[in-house]
Amino acid sequence: MNGRLCSKVGCSREAVATLTFDYGDQMAALGPLGAEHDPHAHDLCALHTDRLSVPAGWIVVRHETLRA
């Protein structure tokens, strides 16, 4: 376990991804868990990563990790 939990209220699952927002460009970026906790980002578990939704008109950029 990495010691970081999902940012969603009431969720106690391990975080696996980090979500950031660019409000000016109406974009959300979802990528691998950041190396360090960023107070301006949201760490999400696998369940909440899969269920991610954004406001109408926004784009989601998903950064995938390289798999061997």
Stockholm file with secondary structure:
# STOCKHOLM 1.0

chainA/1-68         MNGRLCSKVGCSREAVATLTFDYGDQMAALGPLGAEHDPHAHDLCALHTDRLSVPAGWIVVRHETLRA
#=GR chainA/1-68 SS CCSCBCSSTTCCSBCCEEEEEETTTTEEEEEECCSSCCTTSEEECHHHHHTCCCCTTCEEEECCCCCC
#=GC SS_cons        CCSCBCSSTTCCSBCCEEEEEETTTTEEEEEECCSSCCTTSEEECHHHHHTCCCCTTCEEEECCCCCC
//
